[in-house]
Amino acid sequence: MGRRMRLGLVLCVAVLWARGLAAADEEGNQDDSLESKTLSAEDQVKDHSTGTRVVAGQIFLESGKSDSQSEDEENFHSQEEEKESSLEELNSLEMSNLLNKDLEEAEVQSTVLTAIGGTADGEPCHFPFLFLEKEYAECTADGREDGRLWCATTYDYKKDQKWGFCETEEQSNKRRQMQEAEDVYQTGMKILNESSKKAQKKEAYQYLLKAADMNHTKAMEKVSYALLFGDYLKQNVQSSKELFEKLTEGGSPKGQMALGFLYASGLGVNSSQAKALVYYTFGALGGNLIAHMILGYRYWAGIGVLQSCESALTHYRLVANHVASDISLTGGTVVQRIRLADEVENPGMASGMLEEDLIQYYQFLAEKGDVQAQVGLGQLHLHGGRGVEQNHQRAFEYFSQAANAGNSHAMAFLGKMYSEGSDVVPQSNETALQYFKKAADMNYELALKYFQKAAEQGWVDGQLQLGSMYYNGIGVKRDYKQALKYFNLASQGGHILAFYNLAQMHATGTGVMRSCHTAVELFKNVCERGRWSERLMTAYNSYKDGDSNSAVVQYLLLAEQGYEVAQSNAAFILDQKEASIVGENETYPRALLHWNRAASQGYTVARIKLGDYHFYGFGTDVDYETAFIHYRLASEQQHSAQAMFNLGYMHEKGLGIKQDIHLAKRFYDMAAEASPDAQVPVFLALCKLGVIYSLQYVREINIREVFSHIDMDQLLGPEWDLYLMTIIALLLGTVIAYRQRQHQAIPRPVGLRPAVPQQEPPPEHQPPQ
């Protein structure tokens, strides 16, 4: 019963999530259309649309068919019946051929294995053979205490006692060692996945270290990246490089990609873009998605290779197919793009994260019955992120509310939670199957009606689903123009699957003129929403914790993948000289490189930084003309007030451009208009400019020459000298009168009268003695 239930669950999940799994088939069709450049746009549309009912991320069953599709089926129904009998004959013939081929291969394999030692050295093993009343179809270790594999060379071992080892003693020891390493690795991974405490994760990595010392490949990969980034192990780039080299020798795509990154960034090795390209290519050929993404960015930007839009499209589309499939199954990863430079300039900014009041607003909408808010908050609590901790209980409550309102997405998420199980939701295949069935049972006419209402109200998911129905012709006549319209509306709301669907349409020319450049930009946007984007927040936390070395290495790897925010953050840390892992003489040149890459993706601060570096000679020679070009680009393309102010200063001083005070004033005025913060420095600069202009004007004129050209008779009349003398006399009289009145008004000081001497009285008036 349990087995049948698991099988039913798998089948239901396959039906429900066909949108994600169909990405591989769709990718194959699109690869053919891109490689064969001679196909017309109509052929590409026909090849892209025929045989598919799914746009990635959309749940549609084959039962819902449009009128045009039912007509096509009726037209081809008779042809299919005629082909049916011949196909059955071919199938039976192919089955017999395959069976014969399998038997021949099994026969060949059975003769390849020969016994080593024992009582039948050199004789071929006999499969199956009988041992202790049990048949064995392969080598076994039963009956031996040392665990060494052996086989019998005849059918009945008990009767003939003919046997030999299937492996040498060295091979046996190696196999047992690898089994022990696998056990240690699984123990470490179990602790790592089940714990959230830092101490337990460190303990898990001790198990992984032990497994890596036993040459376990997956453990070596985990440990090498932990040593590179400083995740729960002390950062050691040199040790990680040695492990990456060992993995590369063993053919590990992860090791090849990481070694390419070390050569590209010059960490632990001398920088070599040629070697980096080789290792990236081998990693991509091995199926490493990050290597594909790096190559896609390099071909798109022309870094170390000739710029090729078609090559970039091939790599990006392959990664985007996996990301879109993952998003359709899990709801996607929350990407938090925090720029360190902007955070320093504006300490009070929200750093791109959802604020608490915004979360409360969505909670208010969910309590009022907004299904979209309920599903969104459910996903946010299910996966965690944006300042919200993972909480399966809250996620279950929100999904239940939305599911009771009839939302199929919420039902699918509830089915997912029951199928996986957790501390909050018990694992139950039966309950999961019920929810998956409810989500899969869709009335397309009713769905079309609801999606149209939702799209009119601006609901992003409704716009996406409506676009998918028009694209697939489900419940409505197929219309690529309408599909394009609704996909564009959904993309404006930031829905990643809308970007993916638009990219597919632009890549194949379905309903729109084929545009490789547009398709690459859209696919790049999708790829940057992959699970590796979680590293952005890890790097940010490392930087906030004071571990700049760990942060800069993580940002450098993400910068290689084409993340503009990672490029600017890596450049910022290097610019501040906070990373001791990079030599002091190399900080500015490397910062300049990443400022340049971030600027090419439209980041204004990076463009201004490029101008500053060339102006002051940081990491390069002083070059005012190049600095002027970067400031002008930032001014014209991004309307940066800082760039306008700098252009005004360069015009004022004549640096990199001919001195022009009038143009300097113009740029200063433009800076004041562009930003209120620039008004005070612009006012001071204009005051200074006015003084300079006045002094320059006085310096340039000749006073004697000016007076020689003045005709006083013509200007003031023939009696101008009398007028002048009269004015002077009046002025002198006014001054004299003013001074006299001032002198008379001075008061005498009190108590300064002259003393009167006292006279003695005459003798007759003297009193008698």
C-alpha positions in Angstrom: 0.0 0.0 0.0 2.8 2.4 0.9 4.6 1.6 -2.3 1.5 2.3 -4.4 0.8 5.5 -2.5 4.4 6.7 -3.2 3.9 5.8 -6.9 0.6 7.7 -7.0 2.3 10.7 -5.4 5.1 10.7 -7.9 2.7 10.5 -10.8 0.6 13.4 -9.4 3.6 15.5 -8.7 4.8 14.8 -12.2 1.5 16.0 -13.7 1.3 19.1 -11.4 4.9 20.1 -11.9 5.3 19.3 -15.6 5.9 22.9 -16.2 9.3 22.7 -14.6 10.3 19.3 -16.0 9.2 20.3 -19.5 12.0 22.9 -19.5 14.5 20.3 -20.7 12.5 19.3 -23.7 11.8 22.9 -24.5 15.5 23.6 -24.2 16.3 20.9 -26.7 13.9 22.4 -29.3 15.2 25.9 -28.8 18.9 24.8 -29.1 18.1 23.3 -32.5 16.4 26.5 -33.5 19.3 28.6 -32.5 22.0 26.4 -34.0 20.2 26.2 -37.4 20.3 29.9 -38.3 18.5 29.3 -41.6 15.1 28.6 -40.1 12.5 31.2 -40.7 10.6 32.9 -38.0 7.4 30.9 -38.9 9.3 27.6 -38.8 10.7 28.6 -35.4 7.3 29.4 -34.0 5.8 26.2 -35.4 8.6 24.1 -34.0 8.4 25.8 -30.6 4.7 25.5 -30.2 3.9 22.1 -31.6 3.8 19.2 -29.2 3.9 21.3 -26.0 1.2 22.4 -23.7 3.4 24.1 -21.1 5.2 27.3 -20.5 7.7 26.9 -17.6 6.1 27.4 -14.3 2.5 27.0 -15.5 0.2 24.1 -14.5 -2.0 22.9 -17.4 -3.3 19.5 -18.1 -3.7 18.0 -21.6 -7.5 17.7 -21.0 -8.1 21.4 -21.6 -8.0 21.9 -25.3 -8.8 24.8 -27.5 -11.0 24.8 -30.5 -8.1 25.0 -32.9 -6.4 22.0 -31.2 -9.5 19.8 -31.3 -9.8 20.5 -35.0 -6.2 19.6 -35.6 -6.7 16.3 -33.6 -9.8 15.4 -35.8 -7.8 16.1 -39.0 -4.9 13.9 -37.9 -6.9 11.2 -36.2 -7.4 9.1 -39.3 -3.7 9.3 -40.1 -2.8 8.2 -36.6 -5.1 5.1 -36.9 -3.4 4.1 -40.1 0.0 4.4 -38.5 -1.0 2.5 -35.4 -0.6 -1.0 -36.8 2.8 -0.3 -38.4 4.0 1.3 -35.1 3.0 -1.8 -33.1 5.0 -4.0 -35.5 8.0 -1.7 -35.3 7.7 -1.6 -31.5 7.7 -5.3 -31.2 10.6 -5.6 -33.5 12.5 -2.9 -31.5 11.7 -4.7 -28.3 13.1 -8.0 -29.5 16.2 -6.3 -30.8 16.7 -4.5 -27.5 16.2 -7.7 -25.5 18.8 -9.5 -27.7 21.2 -6.6 -27.3 20.8 -6.5 -23.5 21.4 -10.3 -23.4 24.5 -9.9 -25.5 25.8 -7.1 -23.3 25.0 -9.1 -20.1 26.9 -12.0 -21.6 29.8 -9.9 -22.4 29.9 -8.4 -18.9 29.7 -11.9 -17.3 32.7 -13.0 -19.3 34.8 -9.9 -18.4 34.8 -10.7 -14.7 37.4 -13.3 -13.8 38.3 -14.9 -10.5 41.4 -13.7 -8.7 43.1 -16.3 -6.4 40.9 -18.8 -4.5 40.5 -22.3 -6.0 39.7 -21.1 -9.5 42.2 -18.3 -10.3 41.8 -16.9 -13.8 38.5 -18.7 -14.5 35.4 -16.6 -15.3 32.8 -15.9 -12.6 29.5 -17.7 -13.1 26.4 -15.6 -12.6 24.1 -16.5 -11.0 25.7 -18.9 -8.6 24.2 -20.9 -5.7 25.6 -20.3 -2.2 23.8 -21.3 1.0 20.7 -22.1 -1.0 20.6 -18.5 -2.4 21.3 -17.4 -5.9 23.7 -14.4 -6.4 23.7 -12.4 -9.7 26.8 -10.4 -8.7 29.8 -10.6 -6.4 29.1 -10.9 -2.7 30.9 -10.6 0.6 28.6 -13.0 2.3 30.4 -15.7 4.2 33.6 -13.7 4.7 34.5 -11.7 7.8 37.0 -9.4 5.9 34.2 -8.1 3.6 36.1 -9.0 0.5 34.0 -9.6 -2.6 34.1 -13.1 -4.2 32.3 -15.2 -6.8 31.8 -18.8 -7.8 33.0 -20.1 -11.1 30.4 -22.8 -11.3 26.7 -22.7 -10.5 26.8 -24.8 -7.3 29.5 -23.6 -5.0 28.8 -26.2 -2.3 29.2 -29.0 -4.8 32.2 -27.8 -6.7 33.9 -25.5 -4.2 35.2 -23.4 -7.2 35.6 -19.7 -6.3 37.8 -16.7 -6.5 38.0 -13.0 -5.5 36.3 -10.3 -7.6 38.9 -7.7 -6.6 42.5 -7.5 -5.5 43.3 -6.9 -1.8 44.2 -3.3 -2.7 40.9 -2.8 -4.4 39.1 -4.3 -1.5 40.8 -2.1 1.0 40.1 1.0 -1.2 36.4 0.0 -1.5 36.0 -0.5 2.3 37.8 2.9 2.9 35.4 4.6 0.5 32.4 3.0 2.2 33.7 4.2 5.5 34.2 7.7 4.1 30.7 7.7 2.7 29.3 6.8 6.1 31.3 9.6 7.7 30.1 12.0 5.0 26.5 11.1 5.4 26.8 11.6 9.2 28.2 15.1 8.7 25.5 16.0 6.1 22.7 14.8 8.4 24.0 17.0 11.2 24.4 19.9 8.8 21.0 19.7 7.3 19.1 19.1 10.5 20.7 21.7 12.7 20.5 25.5 12.6 23.0 26.2 15.4 26.5 27.4 14.5 28.2 25.0 16.9 26.4 22.0 15.4 27.3 23.1 11.9 31.0 23.4 12.9 30.7 19.8 14.3 29.3 18.7 11.0 32.2 20.1 9.1 34.6 18.2 11.3 33.0 15.0 10.0 33.2 16.4 6.4 36.9 17.1 7.0 37.5 13.6 8.1 35.7 12.3 5.0 37.7 14.6 2.8 40.9 13.3 4.3 39.7 9.9 3.1 39.4 11.2 -0.5 35.6 11.4 -0.5 34.8 13.6 -3.5 31.6 15.3 -2.3 33.2 15.9 1.1 36.2 17.4 -0.5 34.0 19.7 -2.5 32.1 20.9 0.6 35.3 21.4 2.6 37.2 23.2 -0.2 34.4 25.8 -0.6 34.2 26.1 3.2 37.9 26.9 3.4 37.6 29.3 0.5 34.7 31.3 2.0 35.4 30.7 5.7 32.1 28.9 6.2 32.3 27.2 9.7 36.0 26.6 9.0 38.9 29.0 9.2 39.5 30.7 5.8 42.5 29.2 4.0 42.7 30.0 0.3 45.9 28.0 -0.2 44.4 24.8 1.3 41.2 25.2 -0.7 43.4 25.6 -3.9 45.1 22.3 -3.2 41.8 20.6 -2.7 40.4 22.2 -5.9 43.5 20.9 -7.8 43.0 17.4 -6.4 39.3 17.5 -7.4 40.1 18.8 -10.9 42.5 15.9 -11.4 39.6 13.6 -10.5 37.3 15.3 -13.1 35.1 17.2 -10.6 33.1 20.0 -12.4 32.8 21.9 -9.1 36.6 21.7 -8.6 37.2 22.8 -12.2 34.9 25.8 -11.9 36.4 26.9 -8.5 40.0 26.6 -9.9 38.9 28.7 -12.8 37.6 31.3 -10.3 40.9 31.4 -8.5 42.9 32.0 -11.7 40.3 34.7 -12.8 40.5 36.5 -9.5 44.2 35.9 -8.7 43.5 34.4 -5.3 46.3 32.0 -4.2 47.7 31.9 -7.8 49.0 34.3 -10.4 46.0 35.7 -12.3 45.5 34.1 -15.8 42.3 34.7 -17.7 43.4 32.0 -20.3 43.6 29.3 -17.6 40.4 30.5 -16.0 38.6 30.2 -19.4 39.9 26.6 -19.8 38.7 25.5 -16.4 35.4 27.3 -16.7 34.8 25.5 -20.0 35.6 22.1 -18.6 33.4 22.8 -15.6 30.5 23.7 -18.0 31.1 20.6 -20.1 30.8 18.6 -16.8 27.3 20.2 -16.2 28.2 22.8 -13.6 25.5 25.5 -13.8 27.7 28.2 -12.2 30.4 27.6 -14.8 27.7 28.0 -17.5 26.5 31.2 -16.0 30.1 32.6 -15.8 30.7 31.7 -19.5 27.4 33.3 -20.4 28.4 36.5 -18.8 31.9 36.5 -20.3 30.5 35.9 -23.8 27.9 38.6 -23.2 30.4 41.2 -22.0 33.4 40.0 -24.0 35.6 39.3 -21.1 38.6 37.2 -22.2 36.7 36.0 -25.2 35.2 37.5 -28.4 31.8 39.0 -27.6 29.1 36.6 -28.9 25.4 37.0 -28.1 24.5 33.6 -29.5 27.1 31.8 -27.2 25.9 33.8 -24.2 22.3 32.9 -25.1 23.2 29.2 -25.2 24.8 29.2 -21.7 22.2 31.5 -20.1 19.3 29.6 -21.4 20.6 26.3 -20.1 20.9 27.7 -16.6 17.6 29.6 -16.9 15.7 26.3 -17.7 16.9 24.8 -14.4 16.2 28.0 -12.4 12.7 28.3 -13.8 12.0 24.6 -13.0 13.3 25.1 -9.5 11.1 28.2 -9.1 8.0 26.4 -10.3 8.6 23.7 -7.8 9.7 25.6 -4.7 8.4 29.2 -5.3 11.9 30.6 -5.9 14.6 32.2 -3.8 14.3 35.7 -2.3 17.2 37.8 -3.6 18.3 40.7 -1.5 20.5 43.2 -3.4 22.2 45.4 -0.9 24.9 47.8 -2.2 27.4 48.7 0.4 28.3 52.0 -1.2 24.7 53.2 -1.1 24.3 52.0 2.5 27.3 54.2 3.5 25.9 57.2 1.6 22.4 56.7 3.1 22.8 55.0 6.5 19.0 55.1 7.2 18.0 53.4 4.0 16.2 50.0 4.1 19.0 48.4 2.2 16.6 46.8 -0.2 14.9 44.7 2.5 11.3 44.6 3.3 10.5 46.8 6.3 8.5 45.7 9.2 5.6 48.0 8.3 5.4 46.6 4.8 5.2 43.0 6.2 2.4 44.2 8.5 0.6 45.7 5.5 0.6 42.4 3.8 -0.5 40.7 7.0 -3.4 43.2 7.1 -4.4 42.3 3.5 -4.2 38.6 4.3 -6.4 39.0 7.3 -8.9 40.8 5.1 -9.0 37.8 2.7 -6.6 38.8 0.0 -5.6 35.5 -1.5 -2.5 36.8 -3.2 -1.2 38.2 0.1 -1.9 34.9 1.8 0.0 32.9 -0.8 2.9 35.4 -0.8 3.2 35.4 3.0 2.9 31.6 3.0 5.9 31.3 0.6 7.8 33.9 2.6 7.4 32.0 5.9 8.0 28.7 4.1 11.4 29.6 2.8 12.4 32.5 5.0 14.1 35.7 3.9 13.6 39.5 3.8 13.8 39.8 7.5 11.2 37.0 8.0 12.3 33.9 9.8 11.3 30.5 8.5 8.1 29.4 10.2 6.3 26.4 8.8 3.3 26.9 11.2 2.5 30.4 9.8 3.1 29.1 6.2 0.7 26.3 6.7 -1.9 28.7 8.1 -1.6 31.1 5.2 -1.7 28.4 2.6 -4.7 26.8 4.3 -6.6 30.1 4.1 -5.8 30.6 0.4 -6.6 26.9 -0.3 -10.0 27.3 1.3 -10.6 30.2 -1.0 -9.9 27.9 -4.0 -6.4 29.0 -4.8 -4.6 26.1 -6.7 -1.1 27.4 -5.9 -1.9 27.2 -2.2 -3.2 23.7 -2.6 0.0 22.7 -4.4 2.2 24.2 -1.6 0.1 22.3 1.0 0.6 19.1 -1.0 4.3 19.9 -1.0 4.4 20.4 2.7 2.6 17.2 3.4 4.7 15.2 1.0 8.0 16.5 2.6 6.8 16.6 6.2 8.1 18.7 9.0 7.8 19.4 12.7 4.5 21.2 12.1 3.0 19.2 9.2 3.2 15.4 9.6 4.3 13.5 6.5 1.2 12.1 4.8 1.3 10.9 1.2 -2.5 10.5 1.2 -3.2 14.1 2.2 -0.5 15.3 -0.2 -2.1 13.4 -3.0 -5.5 14.9 -2.3 -4.2 18.4 -2.4 -2.2 17.7 -5.6 -5.4 16.4 -7.2 -7.4 19.5 -6.2 -4.7 21.7 -7.6 -4.5 19.8 -10.8 -8.4 19.7 -11.3 -8.9 23.0 -13.1 -11.9 24.3 -14.9 -10.2 26.3 -17.7 -13.2 28.4 -18.6 -13.7 29.4 -15.0 -10.0 29.9 -14.5 -9.9 32.1 -17.6 -12.7 34.3 -16.1 -10.9 34.6 -12.7 -7.5 35.2 -14.3 -8.9 38.0 -16.5 -10.5 39.7 -13.4 -7.2 39.3 -11.5 -5.2 40.7 -14.4 -7.4 43.7 -14.7 -6.8 44.4 -11.0 -3.0 44.2 -11.5 -2.5 40.8 -9.8 0.8 39.6 -11.2 0.1 35.9 -10.9 -3.2 36.4 -12.7 -1.4 38.2 -15.5 1.1 35.4 -15.8 -1.5 32.6 -15.8 -3.6 34.5 -18.4 -0.5 34.9 -20.6 0.1 31.2 -20.3 -3.4 30.4 -21.3 -3.2 32.6 -24.4 0.3 31.1 -25.2 -0.9 27.5 -25.0 -4.4 28.1 -26.3 -6.0 26.6 -23.3 -9.6 27.7 -22.7 -9.1 30.4 -25.3 -7.9 30.7 -28.9 -4.1 30.8 -29.0 -2.8 34.3 -29.4 0.9 35.1 -29.0 0.3 38.8 -29.1 -2.0 38.6 -26.1 0.4 36.3 -24.3 3.2 38.7 -24.9 1.1 41.6 -23.5 0.3 39.8 -20.3 3.8 38.4 -19.8 5.1 42.0 -20.1 2.6 43.2 -17.5 3.6 40.4 -15.2 7.3 41.1 -15.7 6.7 44.7 -14.7 5.6 43.3 -11.4 8.9 41.4 -11.1 7.5 37.9 -11.7 10.6 35.8 -12.6 8.6 33.3 -14.7 7.3 36.1 -16.8 10.9 37.1 -17.5 11.6 33.5 -18.4 8.6 33.2 -20.8 9.5 36.5 -22.4 13.0 35.4 -22.9 11.9 32.2 -24.6 9.6 34.1 -26.9 12.4 36.6 -27.9 14.9 33.8 -28.3 12.7 31.8 -30.7 10.9 34.7 -32.3 7.5 33.5 -31.1 4.9 36.3 -31.4 7.7 38.9 -31.6 10.8 39.7 -33.7 13.7 37.5 -32.6 16.1 39.5 -30.5 19.2 37.7 -29.1 20.2 40.7 -27.0 16.8 41.1 -25.4 16.6 37.3 -24.7 20.1 37.3 -23.1 19.2 40.1 -20.8 16.0 38.4 -19.8 17.6 35.0 -19.3 20.4 36.7 -17.2 17.7 38.2 -15.0 16.3 34.7 -14.5 19.7 33.1 -13.8 20.4 35.6 -11.1 17.4 34.3 -9.2 19.0 30.8 -8.8 19.7 29.3 -5.4 23.3 30.6 -5.6 21.9 34.1 -5.1 21.6 33.3 -1.4 25.3 33.8 -1.2 24.7 37.6 -1.6 23.1 37.7 1.9 25.8 35.4 3.3 28.5 37.7 2.0 26.7 40.8 3.4 26.4 39.2 6.8 30.1 38.3 6.8 30.9 41.9 6.0 28.6 43.2 8.8 30.3 40.7 11.2 33.7 42.3 10.4 35.0 39.4 8.2 35.9 41.4 5.1 38.1 38.7 3.7 35.3 36.2 3.6 32.9 38.8 2.2 35.2 39.9 -0.6 35.8 36.3 -1.8 32.1 35.6 -1.9 31.4 38.8 -3.7 34.2 38.1 -6.2 32.7 34.7 -7.1 29.2 36.3 -7.6 30.9 39.1 -9.6 32.3 36.4 -11.9 28.7 35.2 -12.4 27.7 38.7 -13.6 25.9 40.1 -10.5 26.3 43.8 -10.7 25.7 44.3 -7.0 28.4 41.8 -6.2 30.8 43.6 -8.5 30.2 47.0 -6.9 30.4 45.5 -3.4 33.7 43.8 -4.1 35.0 47.0 -5.6 33.8 48.9 -2.5 35.6 46.6 0.0 38.8 46.8 -2.1 38.5 50.6 -2.4 38.2 50.9 1.4 41.3 48.6 1.7 39.4 46.4 4.2 40.4 43.1 2.8 43.9 41.9 3.8 43.6 38.9 1.6 44.4 41.1 -1.3 47.8 42.8 -1.5 47.9 46.6 -0.9 49.4 47.3 -4.3 46.6 45.3 -6.0 43.5 46.7 -4.3 43.0 49.8 -6.5 43.7 48.0 -9.8 41.2 45.2 -8.9 38.7 47.7 -7.6 39.0 49.6 -10.8 38.3 46.4 -12.8 35.1 45.6 -10.9 34.0 49.3 -10.9 34.3 49.1 -14.6 32.2 45.9 -14.9 29.5 47.3 -12.6 29.5 50.6 -14.6 28.9 48.7 -17.8 25.7 47.3 -16.3 24.4 50.8 -15.5 25.4 51.4 -11.9 25.8 55.2 -11.6 28.1 55.2 -8.5 30.5 52.8 -10.3 30.7 55.2 -13.3 31.5 58.1 -11.1 34.1 56.0 -9.3 35.8 55.3 -12.7 36.0 59.0 -13.2 37.5 59.5 -9.8 40.1 56.8 -10.3 41.3 58.3 -13.5 41.1 61.8 -12.1 43.3 61.0 -9.0 45.3 58.2 -10.6 44.1 55.3 -8.4 45.1 52.0 -9.9 45.9 53.7 -13.2 47.7 56.8 -14.5 46.1 60.2 -14.1 44.0 60.8 -17.2 41.7 63.9 -17.1 40.2 63.2 -20.5 39.1 59.7 -19.5 37.8 61.0 -16.2 35.8 63.6 -18.1 34.3 61.0 -20.4 33.1 58.9 -17.5 31.6 61.9 -15.7 29.9 62.9 -18.9 28.4 59.4 -19.4 27.1 59.4 -15.8 25.6 62.9 -16.4 23.9 62.1 -19.7 22.8 58.5 -19.0 22.0 58.5 -15.3 21.6 62.3 -14.7 23.9 62.2 -11.7 24.2 65.4 -9.8 27.7 64.4 -8.6 28.9 63.9 -12.2 27.5 67.3 -13.2 29.2 69.0 -10.4 32.5 67.3 -11.3 32.1 68.4 -14.9 31.5 72.0 -13.8 34.7 71.8 -11.8 36.7 70.4 -14.7 35.4 73.2 -17.0 36.2 75.8 -14.4 39.8 74.5 -14.0 40.3 73.5 -17.6 41.2 69.9 -16.7 40.8 67.5 -19.6 38.8 70.1 -21.4 39.2 73.7 -22.5 38.5 76.1 -19.7 35.1 77.6 -20.0 33.5 79.5 -17.0 30.2 79.7 -18.7 29.9 76.0 -19.2 31.1 75.5 -15.6 28.2 77.6 -14.4 25.8 75.7 -16.6 26.9 72.3 -15.1 26.7 73.7 -11.6 23.2 74.9 -12.2 22.2 71.5 -13.7 23.6 69.7 -10.6 21.5 72.0 -8.3 18.4 71.2 -10.3 19.2 67.4 -10.3 19.5 67.0 -6.6 18.5 69.2 -3.6 21.6 68.0 -1.7 23.8 69.7 -4.3 22.4 73.2 -3.8 24.7 74.2 -0.9 27.9 73.1 -2.6 26.7 74.6 -5.9 26.0 78.0 -4.2 29.6 78.1 -2.8 31.0 77.0 -6.1 29.0 79.8 -7.9 30.2 82.4 -5.4 33.8 81.4 -6.0 33.1 81.4 -9.7 31.7 84.9 -9.6 34.8 86.2 -7.8 37.1 84.5 -10.3 35.1 85.9 -13.2 35.3 89.4 -11.8 39.0 89.2 -11.2 39.5 87.8 -14.7 37.5 90.6 -16.2 39.5 93.3 -14.4 42.7 91.6 -15.4 41.7 91.5 -19.0 40.7 95.2 -19.5 43.1 98.2 -19.9 42.0 101.1 -17.7 44.0 103.8 -19.6 42.6 102.6 -22.9 39.1 102.7 -21.4 39.4 106.3 -20.2 41.0 107.4 -23.5 37.9 106.3 -25.4 35.6 108.3 -23.1 34.5 111.7 -24.4 33.3 113.7 -21.4 32.0 116.6 -23.4 29.7 114.2 -25.3 28.8 112.3 -22.2 28.1 115.2 -19.6 28.0 118.2 -21.8 30.4 121.1 -22.5 30.2 122.5 -18.9 31.0 119.1 -17.3 34.0 120.6 -15.4 31.9 123.2 -13.6 29.4 120.5 -12.6 32.2 118.4 -11.3 33.8 121.3 -9.2 30.4 122.1 -7.8 29.8 118.6 -6.7 33.2 118.4 -5.1 32.6 121.7 -3.3 29.3 120.5 -2.0 30.8 117.3 -0.8 33.7 119.2 1.0 31.2 121.6 2.6 29.1 118.7 3.8 32.1 117.0 5.4 33.3 120.2 7.2 29.9 121.0 8.5 29.4 117.5 9.8 32.8 117.6 11.6 32.0 120.9 13.3 28.7 119.8 14.5 30.3 116.6 15.9 33.0 118.8 17.7 30.3 121.0 19.3 28.3 118.2 20.5 31.1 116.7 22.6 30.0 117.2 26.4 32.4 118.2 29.2 33.2 115.4 31.6 31.6 115.8 35.1 33.8 116.4 38.2 36.7 118.0 36.5 36.2 121.6 37.6 39.4 123.4 38.9 39.9 123.3 42.7 39.5 126.8 44.5 42.3 127.3 47.1 41.2 128.0 50.7 42.2 131.5 52.2 43.0 132.0 55.9 40.7 134.5 57.8 42.1 137.9 58.9 43.6 138.1 62.3 40.8 140.0 63.9 38.4 137.3 63.2 40.6 134.6 64.7 39.2 132.9 67.8 41.0 133.6 71.1 43.5 131.2 72.2 
